[in-house]
């Protein structure tokens, strides 16, 4: 996943969320991401997933989620 970087000066990092075909959604990064890129290696073959990103500032405030993107694995 690659997204447009947040330009706010108080940006602490990003969280990435994934929802699988059962509807279960969870944050998939263990620590805040410092760059606007993430490779999800914990997915199954032939599955659909939805992803979205939030930005977190230095005070710990989390933004509204980005638009979702759907992916079909091969």
PASEBA-1860 file (N, C-alpha, C; in nm, 3 decimals):
! residues 74
1> XXXXXXXX> 0.085/-0.117/0.000/0.000/0.000/0.000/0.089/0.123/0.000 ~ 0.055/0.220/-0.081/0.125/0.348/-0.085/0.019/0.456/-0.088 ~ 0.037/0.561/-0.007/-0.059/0.669/-0.003/0.015/0.802/0.002 ~ -0.061/0.910/-0.019/-0.005/1.044/-0.016/0.029/1.081/0.128 ~ 0.149/1.131/0.147/0.195/1.167/0.281/0.114/1.284/0.337 ~ 0.095/1.282/0.467/0.032/1.392/0.540/0.137/1.500/0.561 ~ 0.103/1.625/0.531/0.200/1.734/0.539/0.194/1.811/0.670 ~ 0.112/1.770/0.764/0.101/1.841/0.891/0.233/1.834/0.967
9> XXXXXXXX> 0.277/1.945/1.027/0.406/1.946/1.096/0.409/1.861/1.223 ~ 0.292/1.831/1.280/0.288/1.753/1.404/0.255/1.606/1.380 ~ 0.278/1.558/1.259/0.251/1.418/1.226/0.345/1.326/1.304 ~ 0.287/1.228/1.373/0.368/1.128/1.442/0.383/1.002/1.358 ~ 0.280/0.969/1.278/0.286/0.850/1.195/0.149/0.809/1.147 ~ 0.144/0.687/1.095/0.022/0.635/1.033/-0.016/0.499/1.092 ~ -0.146/0.472/1.090/-0.198/0.339/1.119/-0.266/0.286/0.993 ~ -0.253/0.156/0.971/-0.317/0.090/0.857/-0.415/-0.013/0.912
17> XXXXXXXX> -0.534/-0.013/0.856/-0.640/-0.105/0.898/-0.679/-0.193/0.780 ~ -0.722/-0.315/0.813/-0.765/-0.411/0.710/-0.894/-0.479/0.756 ~ -0.985/-0.498/0.661/-1.106/-0.576/0.687/-1.105/-0.692/0.589 ~ -1.131/-0.812/0.640/-1.134/-0.930/0.552/-1.277/-0.960/0.510 ~ -1.296/-1.069/0.438/-1.428/-1.101/0.385/-1.529/-1.144/0.491 ~ -1.485/-1.165/0.614/-1.578/-1.195/0.723/-1.632/-1.067/0.787 ~ -1.573/-0.953/0.749/-1.613/-0.826/0.807/-1.530/-0.784/0.926 ~ -1.437/-0.869/0.968/-1.353/-0.836/1.083/-1.248/-0.732/1.042
25> XXXXXXXX> -1.245/-0.621/1.116/-1.149/-0.513/1.088/-1.050/-0.503/1.203 ~ -0.923/-0.478/1.168/-0.822/-0.461/1.271/-0.705/-0.378/1.220 ~ -0.637/-0.316/1.314/-0.515/-0.242/1.280/-0.406/-0.345/1.255 ~ -0.332/-0.331/1.147/-0.235/-0.435/1.111/-0.090/-0.394/1.131 ~ -0.065/-0.270/1.168/0.073/-0.230/1.201/0.088/-0.232/1.353 ~ 0.203/-0.278/1.400/0.226/-0.288/1.545/0.271/-0.156/1.604 ~ 0.344/-0.078/1.528/0.391/0.054/1.570/0.351/0.154/1.463 ~ 0.345/0.283/1.501/0.315/0.385/1.402/0.415/0.378/1.288
33> XXXXXXXX> 0.366/0.395/1.167/0.451/0.394/1.049/0.501/0.535/1.023 ~ 0.628/0.549/0.996/0.687/0.680/0.971/0.684/0.723/0.827 ~ 0.653/0.630/0.737/0.648/0.660/0.594/0.515/0.611/0.538 ~ 0.469/0.671/0.428/0.338/0.635/0.371/0.345/0.512/0.281 ~ 0.395/0.404/0.336/0.404/0.278/0.261/0.395/0.162/0.360 ~ 0.325/0.056/0.318/0.312/-0.062/0.404/0.290/-0.184/0.315 ~ 0.361/-0.290/0.345/0.343/-0.417/0.274/0.278/-0.517/0.369 ~ 0.161/-0.564/0.332/0.087/-0.660/0.414/0.121/-0.801/0.366
41> XXXXXXXX> 0.193/-0.874/0.448/0.235/-1.009/0.412/0.149/-1.117/0.478 ~ 0.050/-1.076/0.555/-0.033/-1.172/0.629/-0.171/-1.187/0.565 ~ -0.173/-1.211/0.435/-0.300/-1.226/0.364/-0.306/-1.363/0.297 ~ -0.426/-1.408/0.273/-0.446/-1.537/0.207/-0.463/-1.521/0.056 ~ -0.438/-1.628/-0.014/-0.455/-1.627/-0.161/-0.603/-1.627/-0.198 ~ -0.634/-1.552/-0.303/-0.770/-1.551/-0.355/-0.872/-1.487/-0.263 ~ -0.828/-1.395/-0.180/-0.917/-1.330/-0.083/-0.933/-1.182/-0.116 ~ -1.047/-1.126/-0.071/-1.070/-0.982/-0.085/-1.045/-0.916/0.049
49> XXXXXXXX> -0.979/-0.801/0.045/-0.953/-0.722/0.165/-0.982/-0.576/0.136 ~ -1.020/-0.504/0.240/-1.035/-0.359/0.231/-0.933/-0.297/0.326 ~ -0.871/-0.189/0.282/-0.769/-0.120/0.362/-0.804/0.027/0.374 ~ -0.764/0.088/0.486/-0.772/0.232/0.503/-0.661/0.275/0.598 ~ -0.632/0.403/0.596/-0.520/0.459/0.671/-0.570/0.575/0.756 ~ -0.509/0.593/0.872/-0.530/0.713/0.953/-0.394/0.775/0.984 ~ -0.396/0.904/1.009/-0.277/0.975/1.053/-0.290/1.002/1.203 ~ -0.179/0.999/1.273/-0.177/1.024/1.417/-0.081/1.139/1.443
57> XXXXXXXX> -0.126/1.237/1.524/-0.038/1.349/1.553/0.042/1.324/1.681 ~ 0.130/1.418/1.713/0.219/1.402/1.828/0.145/1.393/1.960 ~ 0.022/1.446/1.966/-0.059/1.438/2.087/-0.136/1.307/2.096 ~ -0.126/1.222/1.993/-0.195/1.094/1.993/-0.333/1.097/1.931 ~ -0.372/1.211/1.874/-0.503/1.221/1.809/-0.498/1.150/1.674 ~ -0.599/1.069/1.648/-0.605/0.993/1.524/-0.706/1.058/1.430 ~ -0.669/1.073/1.304/-0.755/1.135/1.204/-0.873/1.045/1.169 ~ -0.966/1.102/1.095/-1.071/1.021/1.036/-1.005/0.927/0.935
65> XXXXXXXX> -1.066/0.814/0.909/-1.004/0.720/0.814/-1.007/0.772/0.671 ~ -0.908/0.729/0.596/-0.905/0.759/0.453/-1.017/0.683/0.384 ~ -1.033/0.708/0.257/-1.122/0.626/0.176/-1.067/0.483/0.174 ~ -1.155/0.387/0.169/-1.112/0.247/0.164/-1.070/0.209/0.022 ~ -0.976/0.118/0.015/-0.939/0.059/-0.112/-0.956/-0.092/-0.098 ~ -1.018/-0.154/-0.198/-1.038/-0.299/-0.195/-0.935/-0.368/-0.283 ~ -0.887/-0.482/-0.235/-0.782/-0.557/-0.304/-0.824/-0.703/-0.312 ~ -0.799/-0.764/-0.425/-0.821/-0.908/-0.444/-0.683/-0.971/-0.460
73> XX> -0.647/-1.063/-0.370/-0.516/-1.128/-0.381/-0.522/-1.239/-0.485 ~ -0.404/-1.278/-0.531/-0.395/-1.384/-0.632/-0.338/-1.510/-0.573
END
